Amino acid sequence: MGSTLIHGATVLSVDAENRVFEAGFVAIHDGRISGVGPRDATPNPSGFDEVFDLTGHLVMPGLVNAHTHSAMVLFRGRSEGQSLLTMEGWYNSIREPELSLVASDIGPAVALSCAEMALSGTTTFCDQYFFAEEIADAVKDAGLRAVIAYGIVQLGDERRGAEELAKATAFLEHQRSADGRIVPWFGPHAPYVDNTEALLVEEVAVANEYGVGLHLHMACGPEDNEETQRRYGTTAAVALEQLGFFKGRIHAAHCIDLSDEDIAVFARAPHASVSYNASAGLRSGRSGICPAVSLRAAGVTVALGTDNVAANNSYDMVSEMRVAGLVASHREGVAQPLSSRDLIRMATIEGARALGLEHEIGSLEIGKAADIAAFDLSGAGYSETPDPETLLVYSGSGRDLRHLWVGGEQLVQNRSLTRRPFGDIRQTYSATYAEFWNRVQQARTDAKNKKAVA
């Protein structure tokens, strides 16, 4: 694969010591980081195939989007006035038109999402959706990393649940031997809301058999605990712990209604983490806010995610860091209970840890995969500062991403994609978008006519 030297930039290592190197360097050989350090330790550039003088840039680990649904870019701007963290809002805005999706819709949608993520600094994301094979193919074409959880929605239909479990298992078997940038998981959409207890038990058993994680929505709204409170007098998190659900790797999105007892459940679990999706939570209109500060104090890994771009409308993880920090300050009534450094760690190494990838990505350390983002801080809106982390979080934007590498391969160079032109991706997506929504409208018209005849 060759060698690359990046030098002259402010380098955020995000290692255990949070080392920051002014005018530092990162060296890459055969897709892996071979050196990180200060200016006076910079290797001789003549020994590298490519050399980038990134003076005026901030170089850091690629960002990890810990929760999204990449194919749902098709629904951007389609849920205004609806809360997607309630069953009614989700069903009306998303689930009903989803019934018109076909496999050929997925690739163009995911390609656009991957392009938007790459162009704003994200190198790895955690996805949960249907058509998982098509998502995986599109991610491979884009060159990003992804944990892809096959989304299982049962909605009371036992036969459907069994069929989806079988499809999810087949997905695991196929992708385990596929490209190493794709990690297959299970994705029970929401426990007790649209996955029955019996199906949850089966999902845990299969996930443990294959040694994979489960990515789910939890404590998103009032429906989440209704069933378990009625049956057991407790919350869904506690009921799931009693089922043995938390014995494996669990990554839960949203978690805005967690009780102290629920937080203790996460803290006791060997591999439980939370994706704090602040922007999506605010847009939902829910009064609850993920207790990120309390979770972290209890020792729980908390990562950051955008959720889908119907709930958020943006994949910009720099913006997500800012919103997460502001919302935490509001929730706790304390100025910056999550520091800028905390937020950067949550968007990098903690996201990697939540996905079981902390030994491979999430920090700039020798031996790790060279997943690297370089932001240009020389333009308007930036200025000299003793704190480059706060500069990025509270003054920065993902739109200032200039270069991006995944596994040492440069996917973004001078703000342009290297594998496939963005214009081509957008043109293909636009045609797919029109076809999909025409199909949705036709399905609605047919249903209305059928009802009128009846």
C-alpha positions in Angstrom: 0.0 0.0 0.0 3.0 2.3 0.4 3.8 5.0 2.9 2.5 8.5 3.8 3.9 11.3 6.0 1.6 13.9 7.4 3.4 16.7 9.1 3.1 20.4 10.3 -0.4 20.0 11.7 -1.7 20.1 15.3 -2.1 16.4 16.0 -4.7 15.1 18.5 -3.6 11.6 19.4 -6.6 10.9 21.6 -4.4 8.2 23.3 -4.6 7.4 27.0 -2.6 10.5 27.8 -4.5 12.7 25.3 -1.2 13.9 23.9 -1.4 17.0 21.5 1.5 17.7 19.2 1.9 21.2 17.8 3.3 21.0 14.3 3.4 17.3 14.8 3.5 14.3 12.5 1.8 11.0 11.7 3.6 8.4 9.7 1.7 5.6 7.8 3.1 2.4 6.4 1.0 -0.3 4.7 -2.3 1.1 6.0 -1.1 1.3 9.7 0.2 4.1 11.8 4.0 3.7 12.2 4.7 6.9 14.1 3.1 9.8 15.9 4.9 12.6 17.6 6.3 16.2 17.8 8.0 18.2 15.2 11.5 17.5 16.3 10.9 13.8 15.8 9.5 14.1 12.3 11.0 11.5 10.0 12.9 12.4 6.8 10.2 13.0 4.1 12.4 11.4 1.5 11.6 8.0 2.9 7.9 8.3 2.1 5.8 7.7 -1.1 3.5 10.7 -0.3 4.1 13.7 1.9 1.5 16.2 3.2 2.5 19.4 4.8 -0.7 20.2 6.7 0.4 23.4 8.5 -2.8 25.1 9.7 -4.7 21.9 10.0 -5.9 19.8 12.9 -5.2 16.0 12.4 -7.0 13.5 14.5 -8.6 10.0 14.5 -11.5 9.6 12.1 -14.8 10.3 13.8 -17.1 7.4 14.8 -20.8 7.9 14.3 -22.2 5.4 16.8 -25.8 5.3 15.6 -27.4 6.0 12.3 -29.6 4.4 9.6 -27.7 5.3 6.4 -30.4 4.3 3.9 -32.8 6.7 5.6 -31.3 9.7 3.8 -34.3 9.0 1.6 -36.5 10.4 4.4 -34.6 13.6 5.0 -37.1 16.4 5.6 -40.0 14.0 5.6 -40.8 14.0 9.4 -41.3 17.6 10.2 -43.8 18.0 13.1 -43.5 14.4 14.0 -41.5 12.9 17.0 -39.6 9.9 15.7 -39.0 8.8 19.3 -42.6 7.8 19.7 -44.3 4.8 18.0 -46.9 7.0 16.4 -44.4 9.5 14.9 -42.1 6.7 13.7 -44.8 4.6 12.2 -46.5 7.5 10.3 -43.3 9.2 9.1 -41.1 6.3 8.5 -42.6 2.8 8.8 -45.5 3.3 6.4 -43.4 4.6 3.5 -40.7 2.1 4.3 -43.1 -0.6 3.1 -42.4 0.6 -0.5 -38.7 0.2 -0.3 -37.0 -2.2 -2.7 -33.4 -3.5 -2.6 -32.3 -1.3 -5.5 -33.1 1.9 -3.5 -30.5 1.1 -0.8 -27.2 1.3 -2.7 -27.6 4.9 -4.0 -29.0 6.1 -0.7 -26.1 4.6 1.4 -23.6 5.8 -1.2 -24.8 9.4 -0.6 -24.7 9.0 3.2 -21.2 7.6 3.1 -20.1 10.5 0.9 -21.6 13.0 3.4 -20.0 11.2 6.3 -16.6 11.0 4.7 -16.7 14.6 3.6 -17.3 15.7 7.2 -14.7 13.5 8.9 -16.4 10.2 9.8 -14.5 7.1 9.0 -16.7 4.5 10.9 -20.4 4.3 11.6 -22.8 2.0 13.3 -25.9 1.2 11.2 -29.1 -0.6 11.9 -31.5 -1.3 9.1 -33.1 -3.7 6.7 -31.4 -4.7 3.4 -28.2 -5.2 5.3 -26.4 -6.9 2.5 -27.1 -3.9 0.2 -25.8 -1.6 2.9 -22.6 -3.6 3.2 -22.0 -3.6 -0.5 -22.4 0.2 -0.7 -20.1 0.8 2.3 -17.4 -1.4 0.8 -17.7 0.6 -2.4 -17.3 3.8 -0.4 -14.3 2.5 1.5 -15.6 3.4 5.0 -15.8 1.1 8.0 -19.2 0.1 9.4 -20.8 -2.1 12.1 -24.0 -3.1 10.3 -26.7 -4.5 12.5 -29.4 -6.3 10.6 -32.6 -4.5 11.7 -35.3 -6.8 13.0 -38.8 -5.3 13.3 -41.5 -7.8 14.4 -44.6 -5.7 15.3 -46.4 -8.6 16.8 -46.0 -10.9 13.8 -44.3 -14.1 15.0 -43.8 -15.4 11.5 -42.2 -12.2 10.4 -39.9 -12.3 13.5 -38.8 -15.8 12.6 -38.1 -14.9 9.0 -36.1 -11.8 10.0 -34.1 -13.7 12.5 -33.2 -16.3 9.8 -32.2 -13.5 7.4 -30.1 -11.8 10.1 -28.3 -15.0 10.8 -27.5 -15.5 7.1 -26.2 -12.0 7.0 -23.8 -12.8 9.9 -22.6 -15.9 8.2 -21.9 -14.1 5.0 -20.3 -11.0 6.3 -18.0 -12.7 8.8 -15.8 -13.8 5.9 -16.2 -10.6 3.9 -14.2 -7.4 3.8 -12.6 -6.6 7.2 -14.1 -3.1 7.2 -17.6 -4.5 7.6 -18.6 -5.9 11.0 -22.0 -7.7 11.1 -24.2 -7.4 14.2 -27.9 -8.1 15.1 -30.3 -5.1 15.4 -33.4 -5.8 17.4 -35.1 -2.5 16.6 -36.7 -1.8 20.0 -37.2 -4.4 22.9 -40.8 -5.0 23.9 -42.1 -2.3 21.6 -41.6 -4.1 18.3 -39.6 -7.2 19.4 -41.3 -9.7 21.7 -39.6 -11.2 24.7 -39.5 -14.6 23.0 -37.8 -13.2 19.9 -35.3 -11.2 22.1 -34.3 -14.4 23.9 -33.6 -16.0 20.5 -31.7 -13.0 19.2 -29.4 -13.0 22.3 -28.7 -16.7 21.9 -27.7 -16.4 18.2 -25.7 -13.2 18.8 -23.7 -15.0 21.6 -23.2 -18.0 19.4 -21.7 -15.9 16.7 -19.9 -13.6 19.1 -21.4 -10.4 17.8 -23.1 -7.4 19.4 -26.7 -6.2 19.5 -27.6 -2.7 18.5 -31.0 -1.4 19.6 -33.1 1.6 20.5 -33.8 1.9 24.2 -35.6 4.3 26.6 -36.7 6.5 23.7 -40.2 7.2 24.7 -43.2 6.3 26.9 -43.9 3.1 25.1 -40.6 1.6 25.9 -41.4 0.6 29.5 -45.2 0.2 29.3 -45.1 -3.6 28.6 -42.5 -4.4 31.3 -44.1 -2.2 33.9 -47.4 -3.9 33.3 -46.0 -7.4 33.4 -43.1 -7.1 35.8 -43.4 -3.8 37.5 -40.0 -2.7 36.3 -38.3 -0.9 33.3 -37.3 -2.6 30.1 -33.6 -2.3 31.0 -34.1 -4.2 34.2 -36.3 -6.8 32.6 -33.7 -7.3 29.8 -31.0 -7.8 32.4 -33.2 -10.5 34.1 -33.5 -12.2 30.7 -29.7 -12.3 30.3 -29.8 -9.8 27.5 -26.9 -7.8 29.0 -24.4 -10.7 29.2 -23.2 -10.1 25.7 -22.2 -6.8 23.9 -25.1 -4.4 23.9 -25.0 -1.0 22.3 -28.2 1.1 23.0 -29.2 4.2 21.2 -30.9 7.3 22.7 -31.5 6.2 26.3 -33.1 9.5 27.2 -35.4 8.0 29.9 -33.0 5.9 31.9 -33.6 5.7 35.7 -30.8 5.4 38.2 -31.6 1.7 38.4 -31.2 1.4 34.6 -27.9 3.2 34.7 -26.8 0.6 37.2 -27.8 -2.2 34.8 -25.5 -0.7 32.1 -22.7 -0.3 34.6 -22.9 -3.9 35.7 -22.9 -5.3 32.2 -19.5 -6.4 30.8 -19.9 -4.8 27.4 -22.8 -2.3 27.5 -22.6 1.1 25.9 -24.9 4.0 24.9 -25.1 6.2 21.8 -25.9 9.7 22.9 -27.8 11.3 20.0 -28.4 14.8 21.2 -29.6 16.5 18.0 -32.2 13.9 17.3 -33.4 14.0 20.9 -33.9 17.7 20.8 -35.8 17.6 17.5 -38.1 14.8 18.8 -39.7 17.2 21.3 -39.1 14.8 24.1 -38.4 16.4 27.5 -35.9 13.7 28.5 -32.2 14.0 27.8 -29.7 11.1 27.8 -28.0 11.2 31.2 -24.5 11.1 29.6 -22.7 12.6 32.6 -24.2 10.1 35.0 -23.6 7.2 32.7 -19.9 8.1 32.3 -19.6 8.6 36.1 -20.9 5.1 36.5 -18.2 3.8 34.1 -20.5 3.2 31.1 -19.0 3.8 27.7 -20.9 6.7 26.0 -20.4 7.4 22.3 -22.0 10.0 20.0 -24.3 9.4 17.1 -26.3 11.5 14.7 -29.3 9.1 14.3 -30.8 9.1 10.8 -31.1 12.3 8.8 -34.8 12.4 9.1 -34.4 12.8 12.8 -31.2 15.0 12.7 -30.9 16.1 9.0 -27.1 16.1 9.2 -24.2 13.6 9.5 -21.8 16.3 10.8 -20.2 14.8 13.9 -18.4 18.0 14.7 -21.8 19.7 15.0 -23.0 16.7 17.0 -20.1 17.1 19.5 -21.1 20.8 20.0 -24.8 20.0 20.5 -24.0 17.1 22.9 -21.9 19.4 25.0 -24.5 22.2 25.1 -27.4 19.8 25.9 -25.3 18.2 28.7 -24.7 21.7 30.2 -28.4 22.4 30.1 -29.4 19.1 31.6 -26.9 19.2 34.5 -27.1 23.0 35.2 -23.4 23.1 35.1 -21.0 24.8 32.6 -19.4 22.2 30.4 -19.8 19.0 32.5 -18.5 17.3 29.4 -15.3 19.0 28.3 -14.3 19.5 24.7 -11.7 16.8 25.3 -14.5 14.5 26.6 -16.6 15.1 23.6 -13.8 14.4 21.2 -13.0 11.1 23.0 -16.7 10.2 22.8 -16.7 10.8 19.1 -13.5 8.8 18.5 -12.1 6.2 21.0 -15.3 5.8 23.0 -17.2 5.2 19.8 -14.6 2.6 18.8 -14.9 1.0 22.3 -18.7 0.8 22.1 -18.3 -1.1 18.8 -15.5 -3.4 20.1 -13.0 -1.8 17.8 -10.8 0.2 20.2 -7.8 -1.9 19.5 -8.0 -1.1 15.8 -9.3 2.5 15.5 -10.3 5.6 17.6 -6.8 7.0 18.4 -3.6 7.8 16.6 -1.3 5.2 18.0 1.4 3.0 16.5 0.0 -0.2 15.1 -3.6 1.0 14.7 -5.3 1.3 11.4 -4.6 4.7 9.8 -8.1 6.1 10.0 -7.3 9.8 10.0 -9.2 13.1 9.5 -7.6 16.4 8.7 -9.6 19.7 9.2 -8.4 23.0 7.7 -8.4 25.5 10.6 -7.0 28.4 8.5 -10.2 29.9 7.4 -12.8 32.3 8.8 -14.2 31.3 12.1 -10.9 30.0 13.5 -8.1 31.8 15.2 -5.2 31.2 17.5 -6.0 29.3 20.7 -4.3 27.4 23.5 -7.1 24.8 23.2 -7.4 23.2 19.8 -10.0 20.7 21.1 -12.4 23.5 22.1 -11.7 25.3 18.8 -12.8 22.3 16.8 -15.9 21.5 19.0 -17.3 25.0 19.5 -15.9 26.9 16.5 -15.5 24.1 13.9 -17.6 22.4 11.3 -17.4 19.1 9.5 -17.5 21.1 6.3 -13.9 22.1 7.0 -12.7 18.5 6.5 -9.9 18.6 3.9 -8.4 15.1 3.8 -9.5 11.7 5.1 -7.8 8.3 5.2 -9.3 4.9 6.1 -6.8 2.1 6.6 -4.2 4.3 5.0 -6.2 4.8 1.8 -7.0 8.4 1.1 -10.8 8.7 0.5 -10.9 12.5 0.6 -8.2 14.7 -0.9 -8.6 18.5 -1.0 -12.3 18.1 -0.1 -13.0 15.8 -3.0 -13.8 12.1 -2.9 -11.2 9.9 -4.5 -13.1 6.7 -5.4 -16.2 8.2 -7.1 -17.1 11.8 -7.9 -19.7 13.3 -5.6 -21.7 14.6 -8.5 -22.1 11.1 -9.9 -23.2 9.8 -6.5 -25.7 12.7 -6.1 -27.2 12.3 -9.6 -27.8 8.5 -9.1 -29.3 9.2 -5.7 -31.7 11.9 -7.0 -33.1 9.5 -9.6 -33.6 6.8 -6.9 -35.2 9.3 -4.5 -37.8 10.3 -7.2 -38.6 6.7 -8.0 -39.0 5.8 -4.4 -41.4 8.6 -3.5 -43.4 8.1 -6.6 -43.8 4.5 -5.6 -44.9 5.6 -2.1 -47.4 7.9 -3.5 -48.8 5.2 -5.8 -49.1 2.8 -2.9 -51.0 5.5 -0.9 -53.3 6.1 -3.8 -54.0 2.4 -4.3 -54.8 2.0 -0.6 -57.1 4.9 -0.6 -59.0 3.6 -3.7 -59.2 0.2 -2.2 -60.7 1.6 1.0 -63.2 3.7 -1.0 -64.4 0.6 -2.9 -64.8 -1.4 0.3 
